[in-house]
Structures are given as structure tokens and as C-alpha cells.
Amino acid sequence: MLLLEDCQRLASPLGPSQHALTRQPQSRRCSGALPAAAKVQKASTSTLQCRAQATITAEPSTSAKIDWDSLGFGITHHAPVMYEAQYVPGMGWQGNLRPYGNIEISPAAQVLNYGQSVFEGMKAQRSAKGRVVLFRPEENAARLQAGAGRLLMPEVPAETFALACMAVVAASRDYVPPMGKGSFYLRPLLLGTGPILGLGPAPSYTFLVFGAAVGSYFKTGKGSTVDLIVEEHFHRAAPGGMGGTKAAGNYSPVLLTQSAAKEKGYADVVYLDAKTDTLLEEVSSCNIFLVKGRHLKTPSLTGTILPGVTRKSIIELARAKGYTVEETDCPVTEAMEADEIFTVGTAVVLQAVGSLTYKGQRKQYTQGGKPGPVAAELYEDLTAIQQERAPDKFGWVREVPL
Ligand SMILES: *Cc1c(COP(=O)(O)O)cnc(C)c1O
């Protein structure tokens, strides 16, 4: 049973310690068929109203019949339901769960013509406590709001974001793989779907959350390494641009460079800063860390780098373990001298880099596809918290009520 308080707790930036986890009286429950169908509205008093709606025609969460051992990172095993909300100025957000499927869109939709689109990526996992949990979802809610601000779109309230994500996960619980076999990847999307001809913001918006059962992001999977190459021609982001936003427009420009790199046997490219062409920024869809002894470095958030939730978590985790961590310039020359390099992100988790190639020179960090000791240690610590195999001492894990 999904409780309104659970939604609010999940949406709260304060973390769980600020909220009593007591069961709420019946009258405050989202009654009826929740979580199979939930409707949330922002009332004028800014209190949340949670209503049940029996509009689901898809069979939510019947046995998913998925071979958990052969999961890749793809949409093949998408959940049968998704959340869809519409925003009309003056009326706010109105949404509910519906069967997974196509959305109808005007050819004049702003997003199709001018690209008003920001997204998020999160994972729901089964934990050692037998629960289904999300990792720091309030961070994703806040980042989506920041992205909305950058592209002049209406914000999705944190409570709506949390309720939508939890409702999709709860209605898709058979798609959450057994612990350690993968995860249920959630993809929230905010789109300017209203029609417009001249350049301007859309007159109306759509917020979607869909999800799929997924395995490892890179083909090589966990406990392995990837080979990366430094991109010397294209840049991912420029100062004053939108590199720090999970905007759709940041991702197709990387395809050309990525495919060229893949043809040469690299998993992905590392981008350099547009100003000096000497400093590492990040990979196409993950942040990067350099390791030298007990010292870690990662590029600072100057607007061109995506502020990853995993990046932030690894910084906090490593510091708590006694590493020094600096958010600072990371010259590519220093990377070529590092003990280890690894990339981090929700999709890749923590991926050790086997080698980095720059100007025809290849620096090999580890041999035989084996992650370095620091990457292996931090991977284990992070996933232990995410899967509740270790105490959640930072208060990062949020239970999805089923
Ligand atoms: C999503 C993303 C990341 C990682 O962010 P997380 O919140 O850790 O998933 C890093 N870089 C880019 C470019 C991204 O799109």
C-alpha cells in the first residue's frame, strides 16, 4: 500500500531521519487500487491530494517471465505501466498511471522542433532486507527541476516526481530483478509537447515516467574494465551552455564520436574542456575520477559537467573511508600518470577504466580486465549500501512501499 506520507518522505530533501516511519491512519491513505493507479494533484493550498483511479487496463506486475541472467541494458523488458502527467498553465500538473505505450504528439510540438526536453535516470533494486528501494531520488527530483529552469519549463513538484516513480515501481514490482541480477531502471522525462511555430517555450508540457528491467550498462559488465579514448576534436559542452543539464540535446552530439571510438575498440570517449583542451571533463554519460594513492580527484562542477548523484555519493563515501577527495581541474596529463581511473553514474554504477588513450599513447592502469583496488573497494561499498547489504549510514536509501 502506497501512503501519501511515503511519497512526501521520499520527496523530502531532509532524508529519512527527519520523518517518523509510523503507519498512518486509514483516512490518510491513498485508498483503493493504489499503487496500481495513483493520481496526484497539487492543490491550491499546496497540500497533496492523492486519489485512486481504476484506469489501468494493462496487467501490472503479473509474472514478468524474464531470464534474469541474460539481462542487458535495454528497453526490451519495459514495464507494462508508465506514469503520464500533463501541465497546462493555470491548471498545474494532472497525471496518473496508464499502460505503457505510444504518446500522441503534434508535429508542431516544441520538443520535436526545438528540443525542450530533460530526463532523469534512476534505479530501483531489491535489497538484502527484502525491500524494493530507490537511491537518493530526491537528488534526481531536484536535478530535473534545475534542468526545467535552464530550459524554461515548468518544474515537476518533488512530491509528484516521487509519487510517480514509486507508483511505477510498485505497479511493476515483478520487473525488479532479484538482488544482484540487475535493477529496474526508471526514466522520468519532461517534454515541451505543446505546439508552437516560432522559437519559444511550449504552451503545454508532458511528464512521463517509464521503466525497464536492466542488467549491466557496458557489455563487459561488472568486475571488468573498459578502454577509453580522449576525444581530441569534439567537445561535449561549453562554458555557459547546458552541459550541466540532463537535456536530451546533450546526448545525440556524442553519438558520432562514440561510434568512431567503438569502431576502434573503445567503450566510449572522455571529453576535454572546451576552453583549454587540456582538462578531463567526463564521459558521454558518466562522471570520472582519478586515483593517486589515497587521493581522489574529480572535475569540479563549473556548469559543463553533469552533477551526478553517483559522483556526489562516491565523494562522500570515499571521504568517510579516509580518502582525500578534491573537486578540481583534472589535467589529461595527470590522468596519464594516475594509479587508477574509474567512471561513475547510475547506469554504469562504478566502472573501472582499464586503459586511456590520448594522442596515440595508451596508458594501461590494470591488466587482464581486472578493476584496480580502489575502484573495486568503492564499487563494493556503494552497491552494499544501495542493496542494503551494509548499513545506510548516510541515509540514502528510500523504500518503495509495495
Ligand atoms: C546522468 C549522467 C551522469 C551520471 O549521473 P548520475 O546521477 O550519477 O546517474 C554523468 N554524466 C552525464 C553526462 C550524465 O548524463
Ligand as a Chemical Component Dictionary entry (heavy atoms), coordinates in Angstrom:
data_LIG
# 
_chem_comp.id                   LIG 
_chem_comp.type                 NON-POLYMER 
_chem_comp.pdbx_formal_charge   0 
_chem_comp.three_letter_code    LIG 
# 
loop_
_chem_comp_atom.comp_id 
_chem_comp_atom.atom_id 
_chem_comp_atom.alt_atom_id 
_chem_comp_atom.type_symbol 
_chem_comp_atom.charge 
_chem_comp_atom.model_Cartn_x 
_chem_comp_atom.model_Cartn_y 
_chem_comp_atom.model_Cartn_z 
_chem_comp_atom.pdbx_ordinal 
LIG C1 C1 C 0 23.419 11.029 -15.978 1  
LIG C2 C2 C 0 24.812 11.461 -16.248 2  
LIG C3 C3 C 0 25.846 11.259 -15.328 3  
LIG C4 C4 C 0 25.675 10.474 -14.063 4  
LIG O1 O1 O 0 24.733 10.994 -13.188 5  
LIG P1 P1 P 0 24.099 10.056 -12.053 6  
LIG O2 O2 O 0 23.188 10.960 -11.321 7  
LIG O3 O3 O 0 25.214 9.556  -11.236 8  
LIG O4 O4 O 0 23.391 8.975  -12.768 9  
LIG C5 C5 C 0 27.093 11.772 -15.621 10 
LIG N1 N1 N 0 27.329 12.407 -16.776 11 
LIG C6 C6 C 0 26.374 12.599 -17.701 12 
LIG C7 C7 C 0 26.711 13.310 -18.947 13 
LIG C8 C8 C 0 25.088 12.120 -17.464 14 
LIG O5 O5 O 0 24.151 12.290 -18.376 15 
# 
loop_
_chem_comp_bond.comp_id 
_chem_comp_bond.atom_id_1 
_chem_comp_bond.atom_id_2 
_chem_comp_bond.value_order 
_chem_comp_bond.pdbx_ordinal 
LIG C1 C2 SING 1  
LIG C2 C3 SING 2  
LIG C2 C8 DOUB 3  
LIG C3 C4 SING 4  
LIG C3 C5 DOUB 5  
LIG C4 O1 SING 6  
LIG O1 P1 SING 7  
LIG P1 O2 DOUB 8  
LIG P1 O3 SING 9  
LIG P1 O4 SING 10 
LIG C5 N1 SING 11 
LIG N1 C6 DOUB 12 
LIG C6 C7 SING 13 
LIG C6 C8 SING 14 
LIG C8 O5 SING 15 
# 
